[in-house]
Amino acid sequence: MIFSIMIYYTFVSLQYSTEVQSGIESSVSISSVFMIASIILILFVAVFVLYSNSFFIRRRKKEVGLYSLLGLRKKTIGKILFYENLLLGVIALAIGIVLGALFSKLFTMILLRLLDSAIDISFSISIEAIINTTIVFALLVLFTSFQSYRLIYRFQLIELFQAEKKGEQAPQASMIAAGLAFILLICSYWLAFHPMTTTEEMAINLGMIMVGTIVGTYLLFRFLTPYLLKISKKNKFYYYRGVNLITISHLLYRLKANTSALTIVALLNAIALIAISIGYSMYYSNQQNTSIESPFSYMYVSTNKSFDDQVQKIILMNAKHPLRAQLDIPVIEVKGDISNPEMQSYLEGFPIKFISESTYNRVSAALNRKTTIQLSGNQVDGIQPYLTDYSSSDYQGHTTTIQLPNEKVKLTFQTMLKDRILNWSYPDFCLVISDTLFNKIAKQITPLTYKAYKVENEQTSKETSDKLTQLADEKGIQVMTFYSVYREGLESGGLNLFILGFLGLVFLAATGSIIYFKQLTEAHIDQKHYEILRKMGLSKRYIQATIKKQTLFIFSLPLIIGILHSLMILQALSGINLITGNLIVPIVLSMIAYVIIYLGYYLLTLKSFHKVINN
Amino acid sequence: MRTVVEAKRIKKLYGSKGNVFTALDDINLTVEEGEFVSIMGPSGAGKSTLLNILATIDTPTTGTIIIDGADLMEMKEEQLSAFRREKLGFIFQDYNLLDTLTVKENILLPLTLSKINVTELEQRVDEVANKFGISSILEKYPYQISGGERQRTAASRAIITKPSLILADEPTGALDSRSATDLLESLKDLNEKDKATIFMVTHDAYAASYCKRVLFIKDGKIFTELGKGNQLRKEFFDKVLDTLSVLGGGQSDTF
């Protein structure tokens, strides 16, 4: 509980931190983002605390029964438990806040580092955060204390005493249910790899995947795994050897008791991994994405010579960011229709931008790209719009008819080019035509001149970007800078990553703890078992081996399932382009981190298990 | 005849400096192969302590024990475990069956660490189950069978490794008279037909009367010994009861 208080406090204090607020330059509103996240956190923490509380209460059933047997009135016992819990809660709250204050500095630093700010942190205590945390947890503690109070009333006296002795029944493995689990999961996975195009399809499919996965996972733990274990019993040669007999039959029983816990853990793992992977990948590929979106450091449409000169001066003045390329890009904007209905709706009646082939080649060269193109007659190449996954086949065979003042011209699509050359603006529909055609049209419609500049180290070009934006705003001109796009991406990405990572960490801690607690309770129950084994002559080594195997199974199964599910869903999401960018590295890293932490929990559990057993 | 158990001057002390309790005081004991011996005495006399020491679950403070030629004091934990597994068989009062395993699995559990192949394993289980009349419940779980059946399962488990010595701690303690008789008859058969060496701790004179030799222990010392000789079980039973009434009953300070 201390841990959860600490985490919550840290989170909330960040929310109110002034330093963080100054670290965010773009219009990303941190308070709302943090608020949503803190609500999720509250819900989660509440559930977790309630769960572990009922867990601890259950362990004390016998003790409470004893009190009642000795003649204490139910009301008195209830009050004892209530105040006990209340006191513990208050102490935990105090300690949690203190620890949280200490740790908040650490986390603030991490957050600011992610946001790439160079702000210094001072150690401060936010009163609002304290109040917020106290209120939330006071409510929680009150509730759990009440839960404890009710314990004595909920059960009959005899039940309290026999809580430990209750024998367990053999788990049933229904083949039908096991088969169902298998089918559900396979279907979900298949759906995930199935391409989805329309939004309707997406919603339905995602919904089905979600339901299928959740139910499938539950059935997996409840029926499929016991079924598989039971089958392995048939292989007598394997089963009757060494620790396998004890391990497998024990697991069969444990699975039945732990089904819901394991299901929840597996699903939480999947969610956490997905969240962290997405957050990390967005952050990681920010640089890449921004480069695609904004090929140039600065770009605007030229209207006024003096303005152009001012801009040039500002840019050239900046010694830290030397000029790499400077280009004028003539662009003709003309309305037109496209025979591909999807693209037609994408355009929404806005003008198409046309560029000549030589301009395209010039820009490519300036940006150190290899592509050169050559067109003739009425051929036209399309440039892949940002954030779509059109391919050449979408263009080939189609035509576009543009409306010139005197005539209509019909152009035939040749192929699609991947490299964009203009910074993003709406709509991002750019086509390349031959020089002859361009010049012909230029006589009828005056081309706009896009001024493009590329400088070194554009990620840090804050000063110049700001100056230009200010200047442009005065004149009512729109300037598209690399820096602003980059910065926005970095901040929202960084913020998301931090929050997601934070939540992921919390989930991780919670799931590990759940398994840890469950295993420990079972250790107490199993003590007698292992004593019998010792008496029969099975050595310490044997017992350690079987414990190791069982614990490994219990820990790794939900972890593996969680990883598989998350991979599957990430695949589905990237298939519909909900997430872009390079995913592999972030995903692998997140999973490795997860596995390592789980390993820690595993070892901790083993140690505690041994302590209990060897008593 | 081989001597299976040879215990000399066994002493077991509990506690420390000011507060020492002598559980076993200079016990000497021999059991030959094929004997059916029982040890009786009031609670706290040290019966279970002695059994635990013979079972290698506990170690004496001083003294030597040699079981089947092996000196228990010389052995390390791993060796003792192996010894327990291979040479000894246990029947406890509260059965001590694993409730996650079926009857059959409980019986063959001690064999899982030996290198016996599966066919022989199954054969042995069938053999032993037959002997105790529990072949019909092999696939059931402990919670599904009666107390008597559970104890017979435990007994089957005790003998499946063909041990040199079977140790029984109050085997009939939790059974009704019918099941108790069944179990005792089976043990008697085991002893007479298969020459099994059985050492039983009990406070029930009826159970003790099934044995060939009964030792009486009080306050950590062996008090006396009764041999059955050629008496009928009923006569022996009366003799045992007589000795018990001398032995027990209140704080007698004639000893």
Interface residues (C-beta under 8 A of the other chain):
Chain A: G167 E168 Q169 A170 K236 F237 Y240 R241 G242 V243 N244 L245 I246 S249 H250 L252 Y253 H529 I532 L533 R534 K535 M536 G537 L538 S539 K540 R541 Y542
Chain B: A55 I57 E77 E78 S81 A82 F83 R84 R85 E86 L88 F90 F92 N96 L97 L98 D99 T100 L101 E105 L108 L109 P110 L111 T112 L113 V118 L121 E122 Y141 Y143 R157
